[in-house]
Amino acid sequence: MTQLNFLQLFELIQQKLAQPNHNSYTHKLANNPQLLVQKIGEEGVETTIAGLLSALQPNQQNSQNLINESCDLIYHLFVLLASQNISLEQLYSELYQRNNIKNV
């Protein structure tokens, strides 16, 4: 199985935004900030509920649901960041600073 890492996903989203396709869900989200933040809120709540269910009732179905909801949340967050021209490098820099890690 080929692995898709966060950088590859982020770059794919950036490519979609750079080559607008009006039928693209990514393009639709990026051009409708209210819809985008609404989706992030929804996915955040759904991820939280999935996490609680997975913790209280550990089983394969609840674990998979947590994975699915987490992917949805990450995708929508990455669309927001890319649409605001915020790079993953900026996030890394902030994480390094918060954790007192020297930038490698």
C-alpha positions in Angstrom: 0.0 0.0 0.0 1.4 3.4 -1.0 1.5 5.8 2.0 0.2 9.3 1.7 1.8 11.6 4.2 0.6 15.0 5.5 2.9 16.9 3.2 1.7 15.1 0.1 -1.9 15.6 1.1 -1.3 19.3 1.7 0.5 19.7 -1.6 -2.3 17.9 -3.4 -4.8 20.4 -1.9 -2.5 23.3 -2.9 -2.5 22.0 -6.5 -6.2 21.7 -6.6 -6.5 25.3 -5.3 -4.0 26.5 -7.9 -5.9 24.8 -10.7 -9.5 25.7 -9.9 -12.1 23.2 -11.0 -15.5 24.6 -10.1 -16.9 21.1 -9.7 -14.2 20.3 -7.1 -15.3 19.9 -3.5 -11.9 21.4 -2.4 -12.5 24.5 -4.6 -16.0 24.8 -3.4 -14.8 24.8 0.2 -12.0 27.2 -0.3 -14.3 29.7 -2.0 -16.9 29.5 0.7 -15.3 30.3 4.1 -18.6 29.9 6.0 -19.1 26.5 4.6 -15.5 25.5 5.3 -15.5 26.6 8.9 -18.9 25.0 9.4 -17.4 21.7 8.0 -14.4 22.0 10.3 -16.7 22.5 13.3 -18.8 19.5 12.3 -15.8 17.3 11.7 -14.3 18.4 15.0 -17.4 17.4 16.9 -17.7 14.1 15.0 -14.0 13.3 15.7 -14.6 14.1 19.4 -17.6 11.8 19.6 -15.8 9.0 17.7 -12.8 9.4 20.1 -15.1 9.1 23.1 -16.9 6.0 21.7 -13.6 4.4 20.8 -12.3 5.0 24.3 -15.4 3.8 26.1 -16.2 0.8 23.8 -12.9 -0.3 22.1 -13.6 -2.3 19.0 -12.6 -2.3 15.3 -15.7 -0.4 14.2 -15.2 2.4 16.7 -11.5 2.6 15.9 -12.2 2.8 12.2 -14.8 5.5 12.7 -12.3 7.5 14.7 -9.8 7.1 11.8 -12.4 8.2 9.3 -13.5 11.2 11.2 -9.9 12.2 11.9 -9.1 12.1 8.2 -12.1 14.3 7.4 -11.0 16.8 10.0 -7.4 16.9 8.8 -8.6 17.3 5.2 -10.9 20.2 6.0 -8.2 21.9 8.2 -5.6 21.6 5.4 -8.1 23.2 3.0 -8.5 26.1 5.4 -4.7 26.5 5.9 -4.0 26.2 2.1 -6.7 28.7 1.2 -5.2 31.2 3.7 -1.7 30.6 2.3 -0.5 29.1 5.6 2.1 26.4 5.0 2.9 23.3 6.9 6.4 24.7 7.5 4.7 27.5 9.5 2.9 24.9 11.5 6.1 23.0 12.1 7.9 26.1 13.2 5.2 26.9 15.7 5.3 23.3 17.0 9.1 23.4 17.3 8.8 26.7 19.2 6.1 25.4 21.6 8.1 22.3 22.4 11.5 24.0 22.6 12.8 21.9 19.6 15.5 23.4 17.4 14.5 23.4 13.8 16.2 20.6 12.0 
